[in-house]
Amino acid sequence: MIGVFDSGSGGLTVLKALRETLPDRRFVYYGDHGNAPYGNRDGDAIYDLTVASLTRLFDLGCSLIVVACNTAAATGLRRLQQTWLPAHYPDRRVIGVVVPMVEAVTGVRWSTGLPASPPAGSTKTVAVFATRYTVESKVFVFEATKRAPHLDIVQQACPRLVRLIESDAPVQVVRRTVRRYVELLLHRLGDRRLDAVLLGCTHYPLIADLFVDALPADVEVLSQPEVTACSLAAYLASHPEFACSHEPGVTLYTSAAPEHVTARTRRFHGDDSVWFAMLN
């Protein structure tokens, strides 16, 4: 089974894309809603919560877990891959949503880690829209420019967006907020051409159309669910040891009141037939 972990409901956008891309696979989703949001905690607390959540998914029988939480991935994914995982679950794997986006924008496989050859006489400008915590971590800036030094990455924190999306705010309010963040970034760019945008939060695919409307017409917009799903499909194709004999489908777990969390499922996952269960 493949586990999908998020601190809340945003990861359901990733789960939806994974199920569409890999319909023959069995997925288990765990949202740590009882401890959300992670972004107002320190790094050690986020790491400890992430390890506890991954342990729950491994104990349920998952052999591979996708961390569909940018905060968790930016804070401690590399650390737990290098230390905790080999010590406690050496035959299991944990991957995240940051790596596929970095690979997509740089054109460089993560495993090579080699800088890409810059196009002759050109610099590609990429914008990252994300939560304040992800922006402050600079994970996209560091990992992308290490592999593609010719990239000019400009970040824009969008501190209000997750709350507006979670509360199902009127679309006019969300549209104005998105447009304001886009305007702030474009103002900082000045005369520089914007080539591509990374939506670096798993909530943002729900309002990707609002970003597209606010951005210049020729800007490429990369969204995590689709990029992550394609990346996972390629990974599974080259790692037959993660073949699964379970019946296809999905099970959803939460650390909060399941009735409250289930009410959000329709908006994030688009499937009225699935319901959350409590997992302590």
C-alpha positions as CSV (number, residue, x, y, z in Angstrom):
1,M,0.0,0.0,0.0
2,I,1.0,3.6,-0.6
3,G,0.6,6.1,2.2
4,V,-0.1,9.7,1.7
5,F,0.5,12.1,4.7
6,D,-0.4,15.7,5.3
7,S,-0.8,17.8,8.4
8,G,-4.4,18.6,7.2
9,S,-6.6,18.4,4.1
10,G,-4.4,20.0,1.4
11,G,-2.8,16.7,0.6
12,L,-6.1,15.4,-0.6
13,T,-5.5,17.3,-3.9
14,V,-2.3,15.1,-4.3
15,L,-4.2,12.0,-3.3
16,K,-6.8,12.7,-6.0
17,A,-4.2,13.0,-8.7
18,L,-2.4,9.9,-7.5
19,R,-5.6,7.8,-7.7
20,E,-6.3,9.1,-11.2
21,T,-2.8,8.3,-12.4
22,L,-2.5,5.0,-10.5
23,P,-6.1,3.5,-10.4
24,D,-4.9,0.0,-9.7
25,R,-3.1,1.0,-6.4
26,R,-4.3,1.0,-2.8
27,F,-3.8,4.2,-0.9
28,V,-4.0,5.1,2.8
29,Y,-4.3,8.8,3.6
30,Y,-3.5,10.2,7.1
31,G,-4.2,13.8,7.9
32,D,-2.9,15.0,11.3
33,H,-5.7,17.5,11.6
34,G,-5.5,17.3,15.4
35,N,-2.1,18.9,15.4
36,A,-2.6,21.2,12.4
37,P,-1.4,23.7,11.4
38,Y,2.3,22.7,11.5
39,G,3.5,26.0,10.2
40,N,3.3,27.8,13.6
41,R,5.6,25.2,15.3
42,D,9.4,25.0,15.5
43,G,11.4,22.6,13.3
44,D,11.9,19.9,16.0
45,A,8.2,19.8,16.8
46,I,7.3,19.5,13.1
47,Y,9.9,16.7,12.7
48,D,8.6,14.8,15.7
49,L,5.0,15.0,14.5
50,T,6.0,13.9,11.0
51,V,7.9,10.9,12.3
52,A,4.9,9.9,14.5
53,S,2.5,10.2,11.5
54,L,4.8,8.2,9.2
55,T,5.1,5.5,11.9
56,R,1.3,5.2,12.0
57,L,1.2,4.7,8.2
58,F,4.0,2.1,8.2
59,D,2.2,0.3,11.1
60,L,-0.9,0.1,8.8
61,G,1.2,-1.8,6.2
62,C,2.3,1.0,3.9
63,S,5.6,0.3,2.1
64,L,6.0,3.7,0.5
65,I,4.8,7.1,1.8
66,V,4.3,10.3,0.0
67,V,4.7,13.4,2.3
68,A,2.1,15.7,0.7
69,C,2.9,18.5,3.1
70,N,5.4,21.2,2.1
71,T,6.0,22.2,5.7
72,A,6.9,18.7,6.7
73,A,9.0,18.1,3.6
74,A,10.9,21.3,3.9
75,T,11.6,20.8,7.6
76,G,12.8,17.3,7.9
77,L,12.3,15.0,5.0
78,R,16.0,14.7,4.1
79,R,16.9,14.2,7.8
80,L,14.4,11.4,8.3
81,Q,15.4,9.7,5.0
82,Q,19.1,9.7,6.0
83,T,18.8,8.8,9.7
84,W,15.4,7.7,11.0
85,L,14.2,5.6,8.1
86,P,17.4,3.4,7.7
87,A,17.4,2.8,11.5
88,H,13.7,1.9,11.9
89,Y,12.3,1.0,8.5
90,P,15.2,0.1,6.2
91,D,12.9,-1.6,3.7
92,R,10.5,1.2,3.4
93,R,10.7,4.5,1.5
94,V,9.4,8.1,2.0
95,I,9.3,10.6,-0.8
96,G,7.8,14.2,-0.9
97,V,6.2,16.8,-3.0
98,V,9.2,19.1,-3.2
99,V,11.5,16.9,-5.3
100,P,9.1,16.4,-8.2
101,M,8.6,20.1,-8.5
102,V,12.3,20.8,-8.4
103,E,12.9,18.1,-11.1
104,A,10.1,19.6,-13.2
105,V,11.4,23.1,-13.2
106,T,15.1,22.3,-13.5
107,G,14.9,19.3,-15.9
108,V,17.5,17.6,-13.7
109,R,16.9,14.2,-12.0
110,W,17.2,14.4,-8.3
111,S,19.4,11.4,-8.1
112,T,22.1,13.0,-10.3
113,G,22.3,16.3,-8.4
114,L,24.4,17.7,-11.3
115,P,23.9,21.3,-12.4
116,A,22.1,21.7,-15.7
117,S,23.8,23.4,-18.6
118,P,22.2,26.9,-18.8
119,P,20.7,27.9,-22.1
120,A,23.0,30.1,-24.1
121,G,22.7,33.7,-22.9
122,S,19.4,33.3,-21.0
123,T,18.1,33.2,-17.5
124,K,14.8,31.6,-16.6
125,T,12.8,33.4,-14.0
126,V,10.6,31.3,-11.8
127,A,8.1,32.4,-9.1
128,V,7.2,30.3,-6.1
129,F,3.9,31.0,-4.4
130,A,3.7,29.2,-1.0
131,T,2.9,29.5,2.7
132,R,5.1,31.8,4.8
133,Y,6.9,28.8,6.4
134,T,7.8,27.2,3.1
135,V,9.0,30.5,1.7
136,E,11.2,31.1,4.8
137,S,12.7,27.7,4.5
138,K,13.9,28.5,1.0
139,V,13.8,24.8,0.1
140,F,12.7,25.5,-3.5
141,V,15.3,28.2,-4.0
142,F,18.2,26.1,-2.6
143,E,17.3,22.8,-4.3
144,A,16.4,24.3,-7.7
145,T,19.4,26.7,-8.0
146,K,21.8,24.0,-6.9
147,R,20.7,22.0,-9.9
148,A,20.1,24.8,-12.3
149,P,22.2,27.9,-11.4
150,H,20.7,29.8,-14.3
151,L,17.3,29.9,-12.6
152,D,16.3,33.2,-11.0
153,I,13.7,32.2,-8.4
154,V,11.5,34.8,-6.7
155,Q,9.3,33.8,-3.8
156,Q,6.0,35.2,-2.6
157,A,4.5,34.2,0.7
158,C,0.7,33.9,0.6
159,P,-0.2,33.8,4.4
160,R,-4.0,34.3,4.0
161,L,-4.7,31.8,1.2
162,V,-4.9,28.5,3.1
163,R,-7.3,29.9,5.7
164,L,-9.5,31.3,2.9
165,I,-9.5,28.0,1.1
166,E,-10.2,26.0,4.2
167,S,-13.1,28.2,5.2
168,D,-14.6,28.1,1.6
169,A,-14.5,31.9,1.4
170,P,-16.4,33.6,-1.5
171,V,-14.5,33.3,-4.8
172,Q,-14.4,37.0,-5.2
173,V,-12.5,37.4,-1.9
174,V,-10.0,34.6,-2.9
175,R,-9.6,36.1,-6.4
176,R,-8.7,39.5,-4.9
177,T,-6.3,38.0,-2.5
178,V,-4.5,35.9,-5.3
179,R,-4.4,39.0,-7.5
180,R,-2.8,41.0,-4.8
181,Y,0.0,38.4,-4.2
182,V,0.6,38.2,-7.9
183,E,0.8,41.9,-8.2
184,L,3.3,42.1,-5.3
185,L,5.6,39.6,-7.0
186,L,5.3,41.2,-10.5
187,H,6.2,44.5,-8.9
188,R,9.3,43.1,-7.4
189,L,10.3,41.6,-10.8
190,G,10.2,44.9,-12.5
191,D,11.1,44.5,-16.2
192,R,12.2,40.9,-15.8
193,R,10.1,38.4,-17.7
194,L,8.4,35.7,-15.7
195,D,8.7,32.3,-17.3
196,A,7.1,29.8,-14.9
197,V,5.3,29.6,-11.6
198,L,5.4,26.9,-8.9
199,L,2.3,26.6,-6.8
200,G,4.2,25.4,-3.7
201,C,1.2,24.5,-1.4
202,T,-1.1,21.5,-1.9
203,H,-4.1,23.8,-1.2
204,Y,-3.4,26.0,-4.2
205,P,-4.4,23.6,-6.9
206,L,-8.0,24.2,-5.8
207,I,-7.6,27.8,-7.0
208,A,-5.0,27.3,-9.8
209,D,-7.4,28.9,-12.2
210,L,-7.3,32.2,-10.2
211,F,-3.5,32.2,-10.4
212,V,-3.7,31.6,-14.2
213,D,-6.1,34.5,-14.6
214,A,-3.9,36.8,-12.5
215,L,-0.6,35.9,-14.2
216,P,0.6,37.0,-17.7
217,A,-0.9,34.8,-20.4
218,D,2.3,33.0,-21.4
219,V,3.5,31.9,-18.0
220,E,3.7,28.1,-17.3
221,V,2.0,27.1,-14.1
222,L,3.3,23.9,-12.3
223,S,0.9,22.4,-9.8
224,Q,2.1,19.8,-7.3
225,P,-0.6,17.1,-7.6
226,E,-0.1,16.4,-11.3
227,V,3.7,16.7,-11.1
228,T,3.9,14.4,-8.1
229,A,1.6,11.8,-9.6
230,C,3.7,11.6,-12.8
231,S,6.8,11.4,-10.7
232,L,5.4,8.6,-8.5
233,A,4.3,6.6,-11.5
234,A,7.8,6.8,-12.9
235,Y,9.3,5.8,-9.6
236,L,7.0,2.8,-9.2
237,A,7.8,1.7,-12.8
238,S,11.5,1.5,-11.9
239,H,11.0,0.0,-8.4
240,P,9.0,-3.3,-8.9
241,E,9.7,-4.2,-5.2
242,F,6.8,-1.8,-4.3
243,A,4.3,-3.8,-6.4
244,C,1.0,-4.2,-4.4
245,S,-1.4,-7.1,-4.2
246,H,-4.1,-5.2,-2.3
247,E,-7.4,-4.3,-3.9
248,P,-7.4,-0.8,-5.4
249,G,-9.1,2.0,-3.4
250,V,-8.4,4.4,-0.6
251,T,-8.8,4.6,3.2
252,L,-8.8,8.0,5.0
253,Y,-7.7,8.5,8.5
254,T,-7.4,11.6,10.7
255,S,-6.2,12.5,14.2
256,A,-9.2,14.8,14.7
257,A,-13.0,14.4,14.9
258,P,-13.8,12.4,11.7
259,E,-17.2,14.0,11.2
260,H,-15.7,17.5,11.0
261,V,-12.9,16.4,8.7
262,T,-15.1,14.4,6.4
263,A,-17.2,17.5,5.7
264,R,-14.1,18.9,3.9
265,T,-13.5,15.8,1.8
266,R,-15.9,16.8,-1.1
267,R,-14.0,20.0,-1.8
268,F,-10.5,18.6,-1.6
269,H,-11.0,15.1,-3.0
270,G,-14.2,15.3,-5.0
271,D,-15.5,11.9,-3.9
272,D,-18.6,11.6,-1.7
273,S,-18.1,7.9,-1.1
274,V,-15.0,8.2,1.1
275,W,-15.1,9.0,4.8
276,F,-12.5,9.6,7.4
277,A,-11.9,7.4,10.4
278,M,-10.1,8.3,13.7
279,L,-6.6,7.0,14.0
280,N,-4.9,7.8,17.4
